[in-house]
């Protein structure tokens, strides 16, 4: 008898037709998955197999535009979702009205990154935190309140939405990287790893292969609150380093060092395979799925493991063959999700955050159809604008590693780059400059959007920053308001000394120190200045953009432990466009 192992996850909702969606599930055996909606809409799909696991991405058709309808999941005609003892409201699919009326509802985009799912290992003050017992039982509320890194923001959001029928749900949830931590596993996962291999041998208590990656997704997505939340709020995802390993693709020297290890090839191939199955497929539209030759081949094979393994190995060996970036449209809101990990060019003399073809695509998509959208969102797991001291330190370090101050400084720079995670846009100075100019160009002209927001995570705190192009003439000044919106973690921690460092990075003294590094590295000044408009805020948190016509509002909420359970508390509510 087929059973539901993981899911369902509501992934893609079609804002152009208002009549289609995709729902992802994992079953415990081969079967036919069906999504059946209360209004008669639905879809079916046979499962495909990868490494002994069975998955389906069901395309749901016939949905009514501008409606909210409950749905069930059936496997071989037997209902498996919602379970009998669910305790949550029905999972629903909400579609936009098409065409969008002039008084259309706002588009609400929630986002964040960096979510540990299990308790820190004994003796460590931070690390993956699971709220599940080894036998899979759900822990008590009191044990959740003792979470040493605070309550999970996704759990708190789910509790808020489930307990209040009038609560306003996000139209989409953007998860901007580190959905799982392959390099920092929980005690429960370590026990599972130790039961199948010697964790005294590399890679130790980190995941080694595809099967072990499935443990991470089990641990993260079987959380009851998160499972319900992802079944009813559409999601878009992109990887960051911890989905594979800390500092993934930080430099050419790093890649060479990793490829010399006996375990790395299996790890990176398994990372790409699991990302393709658990995250990437759901980012795609039904048309993109239909046109994807890898998806067709995996579905057509009795066992798609080797087909997918070959694809993942090729993605590692020749990254230009695979594209993980994608575009989504939500009415008059355009989202461009950018791969800032696998798309890098790491030649030290021509370092680039994005390969040439990837950068050309981003440029074309940002500048296409002026006037067709009111808000442009750029999803990049790594922030574009950092605290000024950190920006200058990364640009200085890039100059050292490039050899601008000699071989000895270059060797020191590489060690510092890895130790201090100096790998954001600022660590790719020419990419930073080109992105800055592209954002300014996209914000100019009569068809410019009202806002251009760069949405990021990674740095385990939240802030709002705004560029100031002091060299602009009136004609060159962007009409759009361009902002860096950074929000992380969803559920993670940050040591006190790192908090102090981020605060110092925004200070006047920090700016002066950054300028001293720039002088030593002979890097010059950035193409513009920027100021902090809010933050830094520390905690487990989510940001939400509410976009209505040419108006934009930003909300930041944090998860707090209270006697009644985890609750969301509003930290910031701010208009980004005045009266817009």
SEMARDREN-879509 format. One line per 2 residues: number of its first residue (from 1); their letters; for each residue y, x, z of C-alpha. Coordinates in steps of 0.02 Angstrom, whole numbers, plus 32768, in hexadecimal, padded with zeros to 4 digits. Layout:
// residues N
NUM = A = Y/X/Z; ...;
END
This chain:
// residues 580
1 = XX = 8000/8000/8000; 80A6/8049/7FCB;
3 = XX = 8127/8065/8053; 81DD/8099/8057;
5 = XX = 81EC/814E/8091; 82A8/8164/807E;
7 = XX = 833A/80FC/8042; 8375/808E/7FF8;
9 = XX = 8417/80E4/7FC9; 8497/8082/7F65;
11 = XX = 84DF/8108/7EF2; 853A/80D4/7E53;
13 = XX = 859C/8032/7E41; 85E1/8016/7D92;
15 = XX = 869D/7FF5/7D99; 86AA/7FDC/7CDC;
17 = XX = 8632/7F49/7CCC; 8628/7F12/7D82;
19 = XX = 8574/7EDF/7D5F; 8508/7F7A/7D7E;
21 = XX = 84D8/7FEE/7E0D; 8451/806E/7E36;
23 = XX = 83E6/8073/7ED2; 837E/810C/7F02;
25 = XX = 82DB/8103/7F65; 824C/8173/7F99;
27 = XX = 81A0/8123/7FAA; 8103/8167/7FFB;
29 = XX = 8097/8151/7F5E; 80A8/8129/7EA5;
31 = XX = 80E5/8078/7E8B; 8166/800A/7E36;
33 = XX = 820A/7FFB/7E94; 8270/7F5D/7E83;
35 = XX = 831D/7F2E/7EC1; 8331/7E71/7ECF;
37 = XX = 83DD/7E27/7EF1; 8404/7D7F/7F3C;
39 = XX = 8468/7D4B/7EA3; 83D8/7D6B/7E2B;
41 = XX = 840B/7E19/7DF3; 838C/7EA4/7E01;
43 = XX = 832D/7F32/7DB2; 8287/7F8E/7DB7;
45 = XX = 824D/803F/7D9B; 81A8/809A/7DAC;
47 = XX = 81AE/812E/7E22; 81AC/81E1/7DE3;
49 = XX = 8152/826E/7E3F; 8193/8315/7E7B;
51 = XX = 812A/8386/7EEC; 80C2/82F4/7F2C;
53 = XX = 815A/8287/7F51; 8182/81E6/7EF4;
55 = XX = 8232/81AE/7EC7; 828A/8128/7E63;
57 = XX = 833E/810C/7E30; 8348/8053/7E08;
59 = XX = 83CF/8018/7D91; 8407/7F6C/7DCD;
61 = XX = 844D/7EFB/7D46; 8492/7E4B/7D3F;
63 = XX = 8506/7E5D/7DD5; 859B/7DE8/7DDC;
65 = XX = 8642/7E44/7DCF; 86AF/7E2D/7E68;
67 = XX = 8620/7DFD/7EDB; 85BE/7E39/7F71;
69 = XX = 8505/7E14/7F6D; 8478/7E41/7FE5;
71 = XX = 83E1/7E9A/7F9D; 832D/7EC1/7FCA;
73 = XX = 82BB/7F4F/7F95; 8209/7F2A/7F62;
75 = XX = 817D/7FA6/7F3D; 80F1/7F5E/7ED4;
77 = XX = 8137/7EAF/7EF8; 8134/7EC8/7FB5;
79 = XX = 81DA/7EC4/8012; 81FA/7F67/806F;
81 = XX = 82B6/7F59/808A; 8301/7F19/80F7;
83 = XX = 8277/7F2F/8179; 824E/7E9D/81EB;
85 = XX = 829B/7EEE/8286; 8332/7F33/822B;
87 = XX = 83BE/7F05/82A3; 8446/7F22/8220;
89 = XX = 84A0/7EAC/81AA; 8455/7E97/80FC;
91 = XX = 846C/7F27/8083; 84E3/7EEC/7FFB;
93 = XX = 8527/7F21/7F52; 85E1/7F00/7F3A;
95 = XX = 8625/7F02/7E88; 86DA/7F06/7E4D;
97 = XX = 872A/7E7B/7DEC; 872D/7EA2/7D31;
99 = XX = 87AD/7EA5/7CE8; 8811/7ED9/7D7E;
101 = XX = 8895/7E55/7DA6; 8947/7E8A/7DCB;
103 = XX = 892C/7E5E/7E82; 8886/7EBC/7E8B;
105 = XX = 884B/7EF6/7F36; 8870/7FAA/7F67;
107 = XX = 87F3/8033/7F40; 87B8/8086/7FE1;
109 = XX = 876F/8134/7FD4; 8726/8181/8073;
111 = XX = 86F9/8239/8074; 86BD/82C9/80DF;
113 = XX = 8641/8358/80E2; 85D0/83C3/814F;
115 = XX = 8551/8358/81AA; 84D0/83A2/821F;
117 = XX = 8447/8327/8244; 83E5/8370/82D8;
119 = XX = 83FB/83C9/83A0; 8432/847B/83A5;
121 = XX = 83A5/84F5/83C7; 8393/8525/847E;
123 = XX = 8414/85A3/84B3; 848F/857E/8426;
125 = XX = 8532/8522/843C; 8538/84E8/8388;
127 = XX = 84BA/84C7/8300; 845D/8438/82AE;
129 = XX = 8455/83A4/8324; 83CF/8321/8314;
131 = XX = 83CC/827F/8372; 8314/8264/8349;
133 = XX = 8284/8290/83B7; 81F8/82FA/836B;
135 = XX = 8189/8260/835C; 8210/8207/82F7;
137 = XX = 8245/818D/837F; 82FB/815A/8387;
139 = XX = 834D/81A0/8423; 83A8/8138/84A2;
141 = XX = 8461/8116/849D; 847C/8184/8536;
143 = XX = 842D/8219/84DE; 84A2/81FC/844B;
145 = XX = 8537/8203/84C0; 84FF/82B0/84F7;
147 = XX = 8509/82F6/8447; 8556/83A1/846A;
149 = XX = 85BB/83A0/83CA; 85F4/82EC/83D9;
151 = XX = 85BC/824E/8381; 859A/824A/82C7;
153 = XX = 862A/81FF/8262; 85B1/81AA/81EA;
155 = XX = 8554/815B/827C; 85F9/811F/82C3;
157 = XX = 862F/80D8/821B; 8589/807E/8208;
159 = XX = 8595/8036/82B8; 8647/7FFA/8294;
161 = XX = 8619/7FA6/81F0; 8577/7F5A/8234;
163 = XX = 85C8/7F11/82D0; 8660/7EC3/827E;
165 = XX = 8641/7E4E/81EA; 86FB/7E53/81C2;
167 = XX = 8703/7F12/81BD; 873F/7F56/8117;
169 = XX = 86BD/7FC5/80C4; 86E4/805B/8058;
171 = XX = 86C7/803F/7F9F; 8679/80EB/7F96;
173 = XX = 8649/8177/800D; 8663/8228/7FCB;
175 = XX = 85F3/82A9/801F; 8642/8350/7FF2;
177 = XX = 85B9/83CB/801C; 8542/8408/80A2;
179 = XX = 84E3/8363/80A4; 8451/83CA/80E6;
181 = XX = 8449/8476/8136; 83BD/84DB/80E7;
183 = XX = 83EB/8576/814A; 8403/852A/81F8;
185 = XX = 8373/84B9/8223; 8355/844C/82BC;
187 = XX = 82CE/846B/833F; 8268/83DA/82FA;
189 = XX = 8272/8421/8249; 8247/84CE/8289;
191 = XX = 81A9/848A/82D7; 817A/843B/8231;
193 = XX = 819A/84E0/81D8; 8133/8540/8259;
195 = XX = 80A2/84C9/823F; 8096/84F6/8186;
197 = XX = 80C4/85B1/8180; 80F0/864A/81E8;
199 = XX = 81AA/863A/820F; 81A8/86ED/824C;
201 = XX = 81AC/871D/8193; 8246/8703/8123;
203 = XX = 8298/868B/810E; 8267/8664/81C1;
205 = XX = 82A0/85BD/8205; 8302/8596/8167;
207 = XX = 82B7/8527/80E1; 824C/8582/8061;
209 = XX = 8215/8502/7FDF; 8226/8451/7F9E;
211 = XX = 81B6/8402/8021; 821F/844B/80AC;
213 = XX = 82BD/8409/8059; 8272/835B/8063;
215 = XX = 8269/8372/8121; 8327/838B/8124;
217 = XX = 8349/82EB/80C4; 82CD/828C/8131;
219 = XX = 8328/82C9/81CC; 83D4/82A0/8187;
221 = XX = 83B9/81FA/812C; 833A/81A6/819F;
223 = XX = 83BE/8197/8226; 83C2/80D8/8237;
225 = XX = 8480/80C6/8231; 8494/813F/81A1;
227 = XX = 8403/80F1/8144; 8454/8046/814B;
229 = XX = 8501/808C/8121; 84C3/80E5/8085;
231 = XX = 8464/8048/8050; 8504/7FE2/8048;
233 = XX = 8594/805B/8023; 858B/80B5/7F7A;
235 = XX = 858D/8172/7F85; 85BC/8208/7F1B;
237 = XX = 857F/82B5/7F4C; 8595/836C/7F21;
239 = XX = 8544/8405/7F6F; 8594/8494/7FCE;
241 = XX = 854A/8535/800F; 84E0/84F8/80A2;
243 = XX = 8482/8481/802F; 8436/8527/7FF4;
245 = XX = 8470/85B5/8067; 850F/85F0/80BB;
247 = XX = 8584/864C/8042; 851F/8615/7FAB;
249 = XX = 8564/866F/7F11; 85EF/86C5/7F72;
251 = XX = 85E9/875E/7F00; 8583/87B8/7E7A;
253 = XX = 854B/8838/7EFC; 850F/87AB/7F6E;
255 = XX = 84A9/875F/7EDF; 845A/8808/7EB9;
257 = XX = 842C/8821/7F70; 83DE/8774/7F7D;
259 = XX = 8379/8789/7EDD; 832B/8825/7F25;
261 = XX = 82DB/87C1/7FB2; 822B/877A/7F97;
263 = XX = 8258/86CA/7FCF; 82FE/86A6/7F7A;
265 = XX = 82BF/866A/7ED1; 8255/85E1/7F1E;
267 = XX = 82E5/85B0/7F90; 8369/859D/7F09;
269 = XX = 82F3/8545/7E91; 82BD/84CD/7F1A;
271 = XX = 8373/84B2/7F4A; 83A1/847F/7E99;
273 = XX = 8305/8413/7E89; 8326/83B4/7F29;
275 = XX = 83DF/83A1/7F03; 83B5/835A/7E58;
277 = XX = 833E/82D9/7EA4; 8399/82A9/7F44;
279 = XX = 8450/82BA/7F14; 8476/82DE/7E5D;
281 = XX = 841A/824E/7E08; 8479/81CB/7E6A;
283 = XX = 8520/8214/7E31; 84F9/81E5/7D7D;
285 = XX = 8520/8145/7D1F; 8492/80E3/7CCD;
287 = XX = 84CD/8127/7C24; 84C8/81DA/7C64;
289 = XX = 841A/81BE/7CAB; 83DF/8176/7C06;
291 = XX = 8421/820E/7BA8; 83DE/8291/7C22;
293 = XX = 8348/82EB/7BD4; 830E/8335/7C79;
295 = XX = 830C/828A/7CCC; 82AB/8243/7C38;
297 = XX = 822C/82D0/7C3E; 8212/82C5/7CFA;
299 = XX = 81F9/8209/7CF1; 8182/8217/7C5D;
301 = XX = 8110/8297/7CB0; 8084/8264/7D27;
303 = XX = 80CA/82EE/7D97; 817B/8329/7D72;
305 = XX = 8174/83C0/7DE6; 8163/8448/7D64;
307 = XX = 81E1/83F8/7CEF; 8261/83F0/7D7B;
309 = XX = 8234/849D/7DBA; 8255/84E7/7D0D;
311 = XX = 82FD/848C/7D06; 832E/84CD/7DB2;
313 = XX = 82F9/857F/7D88; 8362/8578/7CEA;
315 = XX = 83F7/8536/7D4E; 83EB/85D2/7DBA;
317 = XX = 83CA/864E/7D2F; 844E/860A/7CB7;
319 = XX = 84C6/8597/7D14; 8525/8565/7C77;
321 = XX = 848E/8500/7C3E; 84A3/8481/7CCB;
323 = XX = 853B/841D/7CFF; 8547/83D4/7DAD;
325 = XX = 85FD/839A/7DA4; 861D/82E6/7D74;
327 = XX = 86A1/825F/7D5E; 86AD/81B2/7DAC;
329 = XX = 872B/8127/7D90; 8758/80A1/7E10;
331 = XX = 87D1/802D/7DB9; 8870/8092/7DA4;
333 = XX = 8831/811E/7E12; 87DE/81B4/7DBE;
335 = XX = 876C/822A/7E1E; 873B/82D5/7DD9;
337 = XX = 86B5/8325/7E46; 86B4/83E1/7E2B;
339 = XX = 8623/845A/7E47; 8670/84F1/7E9F;
341 = XX = 85CA/8547/7EC7; 8554/8553/7E33;
343 = XX = 85E0/8552/7DB0; 862D/85F8/7DE8;
345 = XX = 8643/8694/7D7F; 8628/8728/7DF3;
347 = XX = 8653/87C1/7D8A; 86C6/881C/7E04;
349 = XX = 8746/8842/7D7D; 8746/878E/7D3A;
351 = XX = 871C/8728/7DD5; 8734/866F/7DB8;
353 = XX = 870C/85D7/7E22; 86DC/857D/7D81;
355 = XX = 868E/85C4/7CE4; 86F9/85B5/7C47;
357 = XX = 86A1/851A/7C03; 86A5/84C5/7CAD;
359 = XX = 875E/84E8/7CC0; 8781/84A5/7C11;
361 = XX = 8725/8404/7C3B; 8788/83F0/7CDC;
363 = XX = 882B/840B/7C7F; 87FD/838F/7BF7;
365 = XX = 87CA/830A/7C74; 8864/8321/7CE1;
367 = XX = 88DB/8311/7C4E; 887F/828A/7BEC;
369 = XX = 88C6/81DB/7BD9; 8970/81EE/7C30;
371 = XX = 89A6/8148/7C77; 88F3/8108/7C82;
373 = XX = 88E6/8124/7D3D; 8958/811C/7DD4;
375 = XX = 8900/819B/7E43; 889F/8239/7E19;
377 = XX = 8822/827C/7E97; 87D9/832B/7E87;
379 = XX = 873E/8341/7EF1; 871E/83F8/7F1A;
381 = XX = 86B7/8428/7FB1; 8728/84C0/7FCC;
383 = XX = 87E1/84A3/7FF1; 8862/84D6/7F70;
385 = XX = 88EC/84ED/7FF2; 88C0/8547/8094;
387 = XX = 8927/857F/812A; 899B/8603/80DD;
389 = XX = 8954/8695/8140; 88A2/866B/8109;
391 = XX = 88DB/8657/8055; 8930/8702/8057;
393 = XX = 8899/8752/80AD; 8825/8710/8026;
395 = XX = 8897/8748/7F98; 88A9/87F4/7FEB;
397 = XX = 87ED/8800/8000; 87D2/87D4/7F47;
399 = XX = 8845/8864/7F18; 87E3/88DC/7F87;
401 = XX = 873C/88A5/7F41; 8780/88B8/7E91;
403 = XX = 87A1/896F/7EB8; 885F/8967/7EB6;
405 = XX = 8868/89D6/7F51; 87D4/8A45/7F28;
407 = XX = 8717/8A49/7F40; 8719/8A5B/7FFE;
409 = XX = 8788/89C2/8011; 871B/8965/7F95;
411 = XX = 867F/8982/7FFF; 86DC/894B/809B;
413 = XX = 871F/88B3/803F; 8671/8878/800E;
415 = XX = 8634/8884/80C0; 86CD/8826/80FE;
417 = XX = 86BB/87A1/8078; 860B/8776/80B2;
419 = XX = 862F/8783/816C; 86CA/8715/8168;
421 = XX = 8699/869A/80DE; 872B/86CD/806F;
423 = XX = 86F7/8667/7FD7; 876D/85D4/7FBD;
425 = XX = 87E0/85BA/7F28; 8853/8641/7F6D;
427 = XX = 87C5/86BF/7F5D; 87CA/869E/7EA1;
429 = XX = 8885/86C1/7E86; 888E/869A/7DCD;
431 = XX = 882B/85FA/7DE4; 88A2/85C8/7E70;
433 = XX = 8938/85E8/7E00; 88EF/8588/7D6D;
435 = XX = 88BC/84F3/7DD8; 896A/84EF/7E27;
437 = XX = 89BC/84EC/7D7B; 8941/8469/7D3D;
439 = XX = 8967/83F8/7DD1; 8A21/840B/7DB0;
441 = XX = 8A09/83E5/7CF7; 899F/834C/7D1C;
443 = XX = 8A26/830A/7D8F; 8AB2/8315/7D0E;
445 = XX = 8AEA/829F/7C85; 8B03/81E4/7C70;
447 = XX = 8A49/81BD/7C82; 8A31/8222/7D21;
449 = XX = 89CD/81D5/7DAE; 8A22/81AA/7E53;
451 = XX = 89B5/8225/7EB3; 8942/82B6/7E90;
453 = XX = 88D6/82D9/7F28; 8862/836F/7F38;
455 = XX = 87D7/8336/7FAF; 8779/83BF/800B;
457 = XX = 8712/83E8/80A5; 86B5/8487/80DA;
459 = XX = 8730/84CD/815B; 86FF/845F/81EF;
461 = XX = 87AA/8414/820E; 8820/839B/81B8;
463 = XX = 88D0/83B1/8177; 894C/8378/80F3;
465 = XX = 89AB/83F9/808C; 8A2B/83E5/8001;
467 = XX = 8A62/8467/7F80; 8B18/8491/7F5F;
469 = XX = 8B3B/84D4/7EB2; 8BE1/8529/7ED4;
471 = XX = 8BEE/856E/7E22; 8BE8/84C0/7DD4;
473 = XX = 8C74/847A/7D6C; 8C8E/83BF/7D7A;
475 = XX = 8C22/83A3/7CDF; 8B97/8412/7D23;
477 = XX = 8B8F/83C3/7DCF; 8AF4/8355/7DDC;
479 = XX = 8B19/829B/7DE0; 8A75/8283/7E3C;
481 = XX = 8A65/82B2/7EF2; 89E5/833F/7EF8;
483 = XX = 8987/8354/7F9C; 88F7/83B5/7FE9;
485 = XX = 8892/8341/8059; 880E/839F/80BC;
487 = XX = 8793/8347/812F; 86FC/8390/8188;
489 = XX = 8688/838A/81E1; 862E/82E5/81E3;
491 = XX = 85BD/8328/826C; 85CD/83DF/8298;
493 = XX = 862C/8455/830A; 86AA/84E1/8303;
495 = XX = 86BB/856C/8385; 875C/8574/83E9;
497 = XX = 878F/861C/83A2; 8781/85D9/82F1;
499 = XX = 87EE/8544/831F; 886F/85BD/8362;
501 = XX = 8864/8622/82C2; 8885/858A/8255;
503 = XX = 891A/8558/82BF; 895E/8609/82B7;
505 = XX = 8944/8608/81FA; 89C9/8580/81EA;
507 = XX = 8A45/85D4/825F; 8ADE/863B/8232;
509 = XX = 8A8C/86D6/827A; 89F1/86B2/8213;
511 = XX = 8A5A/86A7/8176; 8AA9/874F/819C;
513 = XX = 89FE/879E/81B5; 89C4/8753/8112;
515 = XX = 8A58/87A0/80B7; 8A2A/8849/8101;
517 = XX = 897B/8838/80B9; 89C6/8808/8011;
519 = XX = 8A30/88A6/8013; 8998/8911/803A;
521 = XX = 8930/88BF/7FB2; 89C2/88BE/7F37;
523 = XX = 8995/880B/7F0F; 8A44/87C0/7F00;
525 = XX = 8A70/8712/7F39; 8A15/866F/7F0B;
527 = XX = 8A5F/8608/7E7D; 8AA9/858D/7EFB;
529 = XX = 8ABD/8573/7FB5; 8A6E/84E6/8019;
531 = XX = 8A8C/8495/80C0; 8A1C/843E/813B;
533 = XX = 8A43/8384/813F; 89C4/8359/81C6;
535 = XX = 8942/83A9/8236; 88E1/840D/8259;
537 = XX = 886C/838D/82A7; 87C4/83BE/82F2;
539 = XX = 8730/834C/830F; 86AC/82E8/82B1;
541 = XX = 8715/8287/8236; 872F/822C/8193;
543 = XX = 87C8/8210/8126; 87E3/8173/80BE;
545 = XX = 885B/815B/802E; 8894/80A9/800F;
547 = XX = 88D7/809E/7F5D; 892F/7FFF/7F26;
549 = XX = 898F/8001/7E84; 89FC/809C/7E91;
551 = XX = 89FB/809A/7F4E; 898E/810F/7FB4;
553 = XX = 896A/8112/806D; 8904/8191/80D0;
555 = XX = 88A1/816F/816E; 8846/81EE/81DA;
557 = XX = 87C7/81B1/8259; 8761/8215/82D7;
559 = XX = 86BD/81E7/832B; 86CB/81DD/83E8;
561 = XX = 8644/81C4/846B; 866B/812B/84D5;
563 = XX = 8606/80C7/8554; 85DF/8044/84CF;
565 = XX = 85A5/80CA/8453; 85F5/8131/83C9;
567 = XX = 8699/80E8/838E; 8717/8114/8308;
569 = XX = 87C8/8135/8345; 885A/8141/82CE;
571 = XX = 88B5/81E7/82D4; 8927/81D3/823E;
573 = XX = 8969/8146/81D2; 89E8/817B/8151;
575 = XX = 8A30/8140/80AC; 8A27/81C7/8026;
577 = XX = 8A9B/816E/7FAD; 8B23/811D/8017;
579 = XX = 8B38/806D/7FD7; 8AE9/80A5/7F32;
END
